[in-house]
Amino acid sequence: MEEDEPPLQPRTQIQGRVLFLTICAAGIGGTFQFGYNLSIINAPTLHIQKFTNDTWRARTGWPLPDHLVLLVWSLIVSLYPLGGLFGALLAGPFAIMLGRKKSLLVNNVFVVAAAVLFGFSCRAGSFEMIMLGRLLMGMSAGVSMNIQPMYLGESAPKELRGAVAMTSAIFTALGIVMGQVVGLRELLGGPQAWPLLLASCLVPGVLQLASLPLLPESPRYVLIDRGDRATCLAALQRLRGTTEVMVELAELEEERAACQGRRARRPWELFKDSALRRQVISLVVLGSAMELCGNDAIYAYASSVFHEAGIPQDKVQYAIVGTGCCELLAAFISCLVIERVGRRVLLIGGYCLMTWWGSVFTVALCLQSSFPWMSYLAVSCIFAFILSFGIGPAGVTGILATELFDQMARPAAYMVCGTLMWTMLFLEGLSHFLYVPFLGVCVCGAIYTGFFLPETKGKTFLEISEELHRLNFPGQSQDPMWKGPEVIQSTEL
């Protein structure tokens, strides 16, 4: 009689704690910083404007006109996405020459420099230091927003790749909430503490510098880009918490062998390659849809809507914290279900719900002067819209560049995606009917996802590349001409 063998646990249940620590270490100094610095600048608005005016008066003996004070403030705010644009262009070369992990570590140079500028700006009497600090923090966010999902997507097993990559959205939402909380008047949002509020970005940077060096580099980068099989095997064993990783290592070897001897793609080459046509179009369309769907405008309009609903002005800040918590909750939900329902369902469902709630929101804004209860409906729509955004587009869109592009084209794809995202952040502004175009963007995002974006759940990068090749060349056979995706062999971008 044969001895009963214990049932084998699926690989998704035996992941090592190293993978979890890698997610936390990459996230705390990555997309957390993006969300944190995006939200903390709202609390000290009036204090920084007063500091700007007082500084100019001390220098010249004359106050700065109100329109010039607003101009300086607009520059302080706008330099963050401008720095993000520069950072996105740096992310590709960093990822190739330094590797994923080391790029995140080196990126903290910008954070330390910005924190010093923020911390001493008041004592030095220089609002220019705040402007330069914001530019540097934007560059840091531009680098980390591209490299963190690339690093995590390449380090995770295919069964958990979507959920792991979705943690980038969780850390973004967590950063937004923490920035809103720390910026409360009772904490660091007061007239004397605002330099410390801006300089507090140093804390996540120090945490990453202390933890990330202890964790492994992306196994895919080590093997395919560097050709170091031994280090790749060690990294896989640490990340999976087991020595039984030969099947996964064989998959990486297969991907490496299928794409031998080619250099890294440059960003503009992605637009010229017909084999990448669907991938590039998907990246541009869905990346643009995420930025132009109106979520940032909802945040910008939330304060006035809350006030119209009867919330006292001094209590509005707590309602704003609720919006951040709403997006954080949605990101957690999306992370839990993405490997069950797939990417397409979340994107289509998110955009359809955003279209519905955005339509109701527009109607409520137009009728709130005639029907007082419409103000409460508008408040409900704000939370519902943010939930819909967090469940679908907020996290899933960031995974596309990792899954749709092979190792050779991935860094360049993130450069394109990052450049697009930070450019779109300049396009902000809202009135009652100006929200209507955002609804059209949501509809287009849902339609494109439904008809043109393939599902990538549970597939290897090689399988995704093969399916995209069939979609890009429907009338051609893969054999014997197509040899697989091209993968970087050298460090040239």
SEDO-566378 format. One record per residue (C-alpha): residue number from 0; residue in three letters; x, y, z. Coordinates in steps of 0.2 Angstrom, whole numbers. Layout:
PT|k|r|px|py|pz
PT|NUM|ALA|X|Y|Z
...
# end
This chain:
PT|k|r|px|py|pz
PT|0|MET|0|0|0
PT|1|GLU|7|16|-5
PT|2|GLU|11|30|8
PT|3|ASP|-1|45|6
PT|4|GLU|9|60|1
PT|5|PRO|5|77|9
PT|6|PRO|-4|89|-3
PT|7|LEU|7|101|-11
PT|8|GLN|4|119|-7
PT|9|PRO|2|131|-22
PT|10|ARG|17|143|-24
PT|11|THR|6|158|-20
PT|12|GLN|4|152|-2
PT|13|ILE|23|149|1
PT|14|GLN|30|166|-3
PT|15|GLY|44|171|8
PT|16|ARG|43|186|19
PT|17|VAL|58|194|9
PT|18|LEU|45|198|-5
PT|19|PHE|34|207|7
PT|20|LEU|49|217|14
PT|21|THR|54|221|-4
PT|22|ILE|37|228|-7
PT|23|CYS|37|239|8
PT|24|ALA|55|245|6
PT|25|ALA|52|249|-12
PT|26|GLY|36|257|-9
PT|27|ILE|40|268|6
PT|28|GLY|53|278|-4
PT|29|GLY|44|276|-20
PT|30|THR|26|279|-24
PT|31|PHE|23|284|-6
PT|32|GLN|34|299|-8
PT|33|PHE|24|304|-24
PT|34|GLY|8|304|-15
PT|35|TYR|15|312|1
PT|36|ASN|22|326|-8
PT|37|LEU|7|328|-19
PT|38|SER|-4|331|-4
PT|39|ILE|7|340|9
PT|40|ILE|9|356|-1
PT|41|ASN|-10|360|1
PT|42|ALA|-9|363|20
PT|43|PRO|4|377|20
PT|44|THR|-3|386|5
PT|45|LEU|-7|402|15
PT|46|HIS|9|401|26
PT|47|ILE|21|400|11
PT|48|GLN|12|414|2
PT|49|LYS|14|425|17
PT|50|PHE|32|419|19
PT|51|THR|35|424|0
PT|52|ASN|28|441|3
PT|53|ASP|37|444|19
PT|54|THR|54|439|11
PT|55|TRP|51|451|-3
PT|56|ARG|47|465|8
PT|57|ALA|63|461|19
PT|58|ARG|73|462|3
PT|59|THR|66|477|-6
PT|60|GLY|56|486|7
PT|61|TRP|40|484|-3
PT|62|PRO|27|471|-3
PT|63|LEU|25|459|-17
PT|64|PRO|9|462|-27
PT|65|ASP|-5|449|-24
PT|66|HIS|-4|443|-42
PT|67|LEU|15|440|-41
PT|68|VAL|13|431|-25
PT|69|LEU|1|419|-34
PT|70|LEU|13|418|-48
PT|71|VAL|27|412|-36
PT|72|TRP|15|400|-28
PT|73|SER|10|393|-45
PT|74|LEU|28|390|-49
PT|75|ILE|31|381|-32
PT|76|VAL|16|369|-36
PT|77|SER|20|367|-55
PT|78|LEU|39|364|-53
PT|79|TYR|34|347|-45
PT|80|PRO|26|339|-61
PT|81|LEU|40|348|-71
PT|82|GLY|53|339|-60
PT|83|GLY|43|323|-62
PT|84|LEU|45|325|-81
PT|85|PHE|64|326|-80
PT|86|GLY|64|311|-68
PT|87|ALA|54|300|-80
PT|88|LEU|67|304|-93
PT|89|LEU|81|298|-81
PT|90|ALA|72|283|-76
PT|91|GLY|76|273|-91
PT|92|PRO|95|275|-91
PT|93|PHE|95|273|-72
PT|94|ALA|86|256|-73
PT|95|ILE|97|250|-87
PT|96|MET|114|256|-80
PT|97|LEU|112|255|-62
PT|98|GLY|98|241|-60
PT|99|ARG|81|243|-52
PT|100|LYS|86|242|-34
PT|101|LYS|101|253|-35
PT|102|SER|91|266|-45
PT|103|LEU|79|268|-31
PT|104|LEU|93|270|-19
PT|105|VAL|102|283|-29
PT|106|ASN|86|292|-31
PT|107|ASN|86|297|-13
PT|108|VAL|100|309|-17
PT|109|PHE|86|321|-23
PT|110|VAL|76|318|-8
PT|111|VAL|90|322|4
PT|112|ALA|94|338|-5
PT|113|ALA|76|344|-6
PT|114|ALA|74|341|13
PT|115|VAL|89|351|17
PT|116|LEU|82|365|6
PT|117|PHE|65|365|13
PT|118|GLY|71|364|31
PT|119|PHE|83|379|30
PT|120|SER|72|390|18
PT|121|CYS|63|400|31
PT|122|ARG|80|403|41
PT|123|ALA|88|408|25
PT|124|GLY|74|419|20
PT|125|SER|73|411|2
PT|126|PHE|57|405|-6
PT|127|GLU|69|401|-21
PT|128|MET|75|386|-10
PT|129|ILE|57|380|-9
PT|130|MET|55|381|-28
PT|131|LEU|71|371|-31
PT|132|GLY|66|358|-17
PT|133|ARG|50|355|-26
PT|134|LEU|59|353|-43
PT|135|LEU|70|340|-35
PT|136|MET|56|331|-26
PT|137|GLY|47|330|-43
PT|138|MET|63|322|-51
PT|139|SER|63|309|-37
PT|140|ALA|45|305|-39
PT|141|GLY|47|304|-58
PT|142|VAL|61|291|-56
PT|143|SER|53|281|-42
PT|144|MET|35|281|-51
PT|145|ASN|43|272|-66
PT|146|ILE|56|260|-57
PT|147|GLN|46|254|-42
PT|148|PRO|33|245|-53
PT|149|MET|46|239|-64
PT|150|TYR|56|232|-50
PT|151|LEU|41|224|-41
PT|152|GLY|34|217|-57
PT|153|GLU|50|208|-62
PT|154|SER|53|202|-44
PT|155|ALA|35|194|-41
PT|156|PRO|30|177|-48
PT|157|LYS|17|177|-62
PT|158|GLU|3|171|-50
PT|159|LEU|5|187|-39
PT|160|ARG|13|199|-52
PT|161|GLY|-3|209|-53
PT|162|ALA|-6|210|-34
PT|163|VAL|12|215|-31
PT|164|ALA|12|228|-44
PT|165|MET|-4|235|-37
PT|166|THR|5|239|-21
PT|167|SER|12|254|-30
PT|168|ALA|-6|261|-30
PT|169|ILE|-8|257|-12
PT|170|PHE|8|266|-7
PT|171|THR|3|281|-17
PT|172|ALA|-14|282|-8
PT|173|LEU|-6|279|8
PT|174|GLY|6|293|5
PT|175|ILE|-9|305|1
PT|176|VAL|-17|300|17
PT|177|MET|-2|302|27
PT|178|GLY|2|319|19
PT|179|GLN|-16|325|23
PT|180|VAL|-15|319|41
PT|181|VAL|2|326|45
PT|182|GLY|-3|343|36
PT|183|LEU|-17|345|49
PT|184|ARG|-16|361|59
PT|185|GLU|-14|351|75
PT|186|LEU|2|343|68
PT|187|LEU|13|351|56
PT|188|GLY|1|362|46
PT|189|GLY|3|377|57
PT|190|PRO|11|394|53
PT|191|GLN|28|389|62
PT|192|ALA|30|371|57
PT|193|TRP|27|371|38
PT|194|PRO|46|370|35
PT|195|LEU|47|354|45
PT|196|LEU|31|348|35
PT|197|LEU|40|350|19
PT|198|ALA|56|343|25
PT|199|SER|47|327|32
PT|200|CYS|50|319|15
PT|201|LEU|67|314|22
PT|202|VAL|59|301|34
PT|203|PRO|53|289|20
PT|204|GLY|69|292|11
PT|205|VAL|80|287|26
PT|206|LEU|69|271|29
PT|207|GLN|72|266|11
PT|208|LEU|90|269|12
PT|209|ALA|91|258|28
PT|210|SER|81|243|22
PT|211|LEU|82|241|3
PT|212|PRO|101|237|2
PT|213|LEU|97|221|12
PT|214|LEU|85|215|-1
PT|215|PRO|89|206|-18
PT|216|GLU|89|214|-35
PT|217|SER|76|210|-48
PT|218|PRO|80|192|-54
PT|219|ARG|75|195|-72
PT|220|TYR|87|210|-73
PT|221|VAL|101|200|-65
PT|222|LEU|99|186|-77
PT|223|ILE|94|194|-93
PT|224|ASP|103|211|-92
PT|225|ARG|118|205|-83
PT|226|GLY|120|187|-87
PT|227|ASP|123|182|-69
PT|228|ARG|114|165|-66
PT|229|ALA|120|162|-49
PT|230|THR|115|179|-42
PT|231|CYS|98|177|-51
PT|232|LEU|96|160|-42
PT|233|ALA|100|167|-25
PT|234|ALA|88|181|-28
PT|235|LEU|74|169|-33
PT|236|GLN|77|158|-18
PT|237|ARG|76|173|-6
PT|238|LEU|61|181|-14
PT|239|ARG|51|164|-15
PT|240|GLY|57|158|2
PT|241|THR|61|141|-5
PT|242|THR|75|133|-14
PT|243|GLU|63|125|-27
PT|244|VAL|64|138|-40
PT|245|MET|71|129|-55
PT|246|VAL|54|129|-65
PT|247|GLU|54|148|-63
PT|248|LEU|72|149|-67
PT|249|ALA|70|139|-83
PT|250|GLU|56|151|-88
PT|251|LEU|68|165|-86
PT|252|GLU|81|156|-96
PT|253|GLU|69|153|-110
PT|254|GLU|65|171|-111
PT|255|ARG|83|175|-111
PT|256|ALA|87|163|-125
PT|257|ALA|72|169|-135
PT|258|CYS|79|186|-136
PT|259|GLN|98|185|-137
PT|260|GLY|110|198|-143
PT|261|ARG|100|214|-145
PT|262|ARG|102|231|-136
PT|263|ALA|90|241|-126
PT|264|ARG|76|250|-136
PT|265|ARG|76|269|-136
PT|266|PRO|59|278|-132
PT|267|TRP|57|284|-150
PT|268|GLU|60|267|-157
PT|269|LEU|45|260|-149
PT|270|PHE|34|270|-161
PT|271|LYS|43|264|-176
PT|272|ASP|42|245|-172
PT|273|SER|26|238|-180
PT|274|ALA|28|223|-168
PT|275|LEU|25|235|-153
PT|276|ARG|10|245|-161
PT|277|ARG|-3|238|-150
PT|278|GLN|7|239|-134
PT|279|VAL|12|257|-138
PT|280|ILE|-6|262|-142
PT|281|SER|-12|254|-126
PT|282|LEU|0|263|-116
PT|283|VAL|-3|280|-123
PT|284|VAL|-22|278|-123
PT|285|LEU|-25|271|-106
PT|286|GLY|-11|282|-98
PT|287|SER|-19|297|-105
PT|288|ALA|-36|291|-100
PT|289|MET|-30|289|-82
PT|290|GLU|-23|306|-81
PT|291|LEU|-38|315|-90
PT|292|CYS|-52|305|-81
PT|293|GLY|-55|320|-69
PT|294|ASN|-49|312|-53
PT|295|ASP|-36|326|-49
PT|296|ALA|-50|338|-53
PT|297|ILE|-62|330|-41
PT|298|TYR|-49|332|-27
PT|299|ALA|-46|350|-32
PT|300|TYR|-65|353|-31
PT|301|ALA|-69|343|-15
PT|302|SER|-66|358|-3
PT|303|SER|-79|369|-11
PT|304|VAL|-91|355|-13
PT|305|PHE|-89|350|6
PT|306|HIS|-92|368|11
PT|307|GLU|-107|370|0
PT|308|ALA|-114|354|9
PT|309|GLY|-113|364|25
PT|310|ILE|-97|357|32
PT|311|PRO|-89|371|43
PT|312|GLN|-73|378|35
PT|313|ASP|-62|373|49
PT|314|LYS|-69|355|47
PT|315|VAL|-66|353|29
PT|316|GLN|-48|347|31
PT|317|TYR|-55|331|40
PT|318|ALA|-67|328|26
PT|319|ILE|-52|329|14
PT|320|VAL|-43|316|24
PT|321|GLY|-58|305|21
PT|322|THR|-56|306|2
PT|323|GLY|-38|300|4
PT|324|CYS|-44|285|15
PT|325|CYS|-57|281|1
PT|326|GLU|-44|279|-12
PT|327|LEU|-33|269|0
PT|328|LEU|-47|257|3
PT|329|ALA|-51|255|-16
PT|330|ALA|-32|251|-19
PT|331|PHE|-33|237|-6
PT|332|ILE|-48|230|-13
PT|333|SER|-41|230|-31
PT|334|CYS|-25|222|-25
PT|335|LEU|-35|208|-17
PT|336|VAL|-46|204|-32
PT|337|ILE|-35|208|-47
PT|338|GLU|-28|190|-49
PT|339|ARG|-46|184|-48
PT|340|VAL|-55|195|-60
PT|341|GLY|-41|201|-71
PT|342|ARG|-35|218|-77
PT|343|ARG|-48|221|-91
PT|344|VAL|-63|219|-79
PT|345|LEU|-56|231|-67
PT|346|LEU|-52|244|-80
PT|347|ILE|-68|243|-89
PT|348|GLY|-78|242|-73
PT|349|GLY|-68|257|-66
PT|350|TYR|-71|268|-81
PT|351|CYS|-89|264|-82
PT|352|LEU|-92|268|-64
PT|353|MET|-83|284|-66
PT|354|THR|-93|289|-81
PT|355|TRP|-109|286|-71
PT|356|TRP|-104|295|-55
PT|357|GLY|-96|309|-65
PT|358|SER|-112|312|-74
PT|359|VAL|-122|312|-58
PT|360|PHE|-109|324|-50
PT|361|THR|-111|336|-65
PT|362|VAL|-130|336|-63
PT|363|ALA|-129|339|-45
PT|364|LEU|-117|354|-46
PT|365|CYS|-129|362|-59
PT|366|LEU|-144|359|-48
PT|367|GLN|-138|362|-31
PT|368|SER|-144|380|-31
PT|369|SER|-161|375|-35
PT|370|PHE|-162|359|-24
PT|371|PRO|-152|360|-7
PT|372|TRP|-150|341|-6
PT|373|MET|-140|341|-22
PT|374|SER|-125|346|-12
PT|375|TYR|-126|330|-2
PT|376|LEU|-127|320|-18
PT|377|ALA|-112|329|-25
PT|378|VAL|-102|324|-9
PT|379|SER|-107|306|-11
PT|380|CYS|-102|307|-29
PT|381|ILE|-85|313|-24
PT|382|PHE|-82|297|-13
PT|383|ALA|-90|286|-26
PT|384|PHE|-79|293|-40
PT|385|ILE|-63|291|-30
PT|386|LEU|-68|273|-26
PT|387|SER|-71|269|-44
PT|388|PHE|-54|277|-49
PT|389|GLY|-45|267|-35
PT|390|ILE|-52|250|-39
PT|391|GLY|-48|251|-58
PT|392|PRO|-37|264|-67
PT|393|ALA|-27|270|-52
PT|394|GLY|-17|254|-50
PT|395|VAL|-20|243|-66
PT|396|THR|-13|256|-78
PT|397|GLY|4|256|-70
PT|398|ILE|6|238|-73
PT|399|LEU|4|239|-92
PT|400|ALA|22|244|-96
PT|401|THR|28|230|-85
PT|402|GLU|17|216|-93
PT|403|LEU|15|222|-111
PT|404|PHE|33|225|-115
PT|405|ASP|48|213|-115
PT|406|GLN|64|216|-105
PT|407|MET|72|225|-120
PT|408|ALA|58|238|-122
PT|409|ARG|52|240|-104
PT|410|PRO|63|254|-98
PT|411|ALA|59|264|-113
PT|412|ALA|41|261|-111
PT|413|TYR|41|267|-94
PT|414|MET|50|283|-100
PT|415|VAL|36|286|-112
PT|416|CYS|23|282|-99
PT|417|GLY|31|293|-86
PT|418|THR|33|308|-99
PT|419|LEU|15|306|-103
PT|420|MET|9|306|-85
PT|421|TRP|19|321|-79
PT|422|THR|14|331|-94
PT|423|MET|-4|328|-91
PT|424|LEU|-2|334|-73
PT|425|PHE|-1|351|-80
PT|426|LEU|-18|350|-87
PT|427|GLU|-28|354|-72
PT|428|GLY|-44|365|-69
PT|429|LEU|-62|363|-68
PT|430|SER|-79|371|-69
PT|431|HIS|-97|364|-69
PT|432|PHE|-97|359|-87
PT|433|LEU|-79|357|-90
PT|434|TYR|-80|341|-81
PT|435|VAL|-90|334|-96
PT|436|PRO|-75|330|-107
PT|437|PHE|-68|320|-93
PT|438|LEU|-83|308|-94
PT|439|GLY|-79|306|-113
PT|440|VAL|-61|301|-108
PT|441|CYS|-68|288|-96
PT|442|VAL|-80|281|-109
PT|443|CYS|-65|280|-122
PT|444|GLY|-54|271|-109
PT|445|ALA|-68|258|-105
PT|446|ILE|-71|255|-124
PT|447|TYR|-52|253|-129
PT|448|THR|-49|241|-114
PT|449|GLY|-64|230|-120
PT|450|PHE|-59|229|-138
PT|451|PHE|-40|230|-139
PT|452|LEU|-31|226|-123
PT|453|PRO|-27|207|-120
PT|454|GLU|-29|199|-103
PT|455|THR|-12|196|-95
PT|456|LYS|-18|188|-79
PT|457|GLY|-7|172|-74
PT|458|LYS|4|173|-90
PT|459|THR|22|173|-91
PT|460|PHE|31|188|-100
PT|461|LEU|35|177|-115
PT|462|GLU|17|171|-117
PT|463|ILE|11|189|-116
PT|464|SER|23|194|-130
PT|465|GLU|18|179|-141
PT|466|GLU|-1|184|-139
PT|467|LEU|3|202|-143
PT|468|HIS|13|197|-159
PT|469|ARG|-2|187|-165
PT|470|LEU|-13|203|-162
PT|471|ASN|0|214|-171
PT|472|PHE|2|202|-186
PT|473|PRO|-14|193|-187
PT|474|GLY|-11|186|-204
PT|475|GLN|7|179|-201
PT|476|SER|13|163|-193
PT|477|GLN|26|164|-179
PT|478|ASP|36|150|-185
PT|479|PRO|49|150|-191
PT|480|MET|52|169|-193
PT|481|TRP|48|175|-176
PT|482|LYS|60|170|-163
PT|483|GLY|52|178|-147
PT|484|PRO|54|195|-139
PT|485|GLU|70|205|-139
PT|486|VAL|79|207|-123
PT|487|ILE|93|219|-118
PT|488|GLN|110|212|-119
PT|489|SER|120|227|-116
PT|490|THR|118|243|-105
PT|491|GLU|116|255|-120
PT|492|LEU|99|264|-120
# end
